[in-house]
Amino acid sequence: IQKIDGLSYVPQLKVLDLGGNQIKKLENIEDLVNLEELWMNNNFLSDFRDLDCIKAKGLKTIYLEQNPLSKDPDYEKKVLQALPSVRQLDADVYEDPVDEAKAPASEEQGNM
């Protein structure tokens, strides 16, 4: 697959796995407002501005590793700023900001 197309007919989609293709531009996913996981690893994505087409407020997981943009020294920061709902970027899991406000992760584990 070289281009994302035809997904406007499935706005209820929660997981989209297009890893391992030849996609150069993240596009045509604006209608996927229920998306929770997006797998775009091993493609040819190079422009962080493409992340703007993600309109899913509940997106929790995104895999972008093995794309040219993942080599940017500020990759993690740029992705998390563009997609504040994300709690997992590639294999890295991040704490929910609400949980962090309650207590650091180490204190929460000690209280169990």
N, C-alpha and C positions, 0 to 999 in steps of 0.2 A: 504494500500500500504506500502510495506516495503523497496522497492528499486525503484529508478528513472531509467527508461529505455525506449527506443523506441522514444525519442523525437528528434533524429537527422533528422527525416523526416519533421519536422515543424520549420525550422529556422526562419520563419516569425512571430512566436508566440511573442506576446507583453506582455501578462499577463499569469502567471502560478501560480495557486493556488493549493498547495498540503498540505495545513494546515490540522491538525487533523488526521494525519496518524501515522505510526510507522517507519518513515524513520530515519535511524541512520547516514547516510552519504550523504552529498550533492555531487552528481556526475552525470555524463552523461548529463550535460546541456551546455557543451562548445560550441555546435553548435547554441545555442539560442542567437545569436548576436544582435537581435532586441528587446530583453526583456526589458521592462520598469518597470514591477512590478513582484516581486517574493514573494509569500506568503508561508512560510515554518513554520509558527507558530504551536505550539502544536505537535511537533515531538520529536525525540530523538537525535538531532544534538548536538555534544559536542566538535568538533574540528574546530577551527577557520581557519585552513589550508584548509578546504573544500571550503572556499570562493574563493580560487584561481581558481576554475573551472568556475567561472562566468566570461565570456568574453564579456558580453554586456556592451558597453561603455555608453549606454544611460539609464542604470538602474537608476531609480529615487526613487523607493519605494521598501523596503524589510521588511518583517515581520518575525522576528525570536524569538519573545517572547514565553515563555513557552517551551523552549528547555533548556537542561542543560547548553549550552554555554551562555545563557542570564543571568545566575547567577554569571558569572565572574565579579569582581568589575570593570574591565576595558572593559566591553562588548561594550559599546557605542564607545569608542575610537578605539578599535580593528576593529570593523566593518567598521567604517567610514574611517579608514586608508586603509583598504583592498579594499574598494569600494568608491573611491572619488567622483563618480558621484551621489551617493545616497543623496537625499534631504529629505527623510522620512524613519526613522527607527522606526518600530512599530508605535506608535501613536505620536511620536515626529517629528516635522517638522523643518528642518534646512534651514537657508537662503542660497541662491546661493552666492558663494564667489564673483562673479562679482557684484552682487547687494551690498554686504557689502563694496566693494571698493568705490562705488559711495557715499554712505551715510549710516549711521546707520539706522536700521529699524524705529526707533522712529522719526528721522528727515524726512524720506520719507513719513510717515503717516501725519506729520504736514503740508506738502506741498500740500496735496490733496485738 
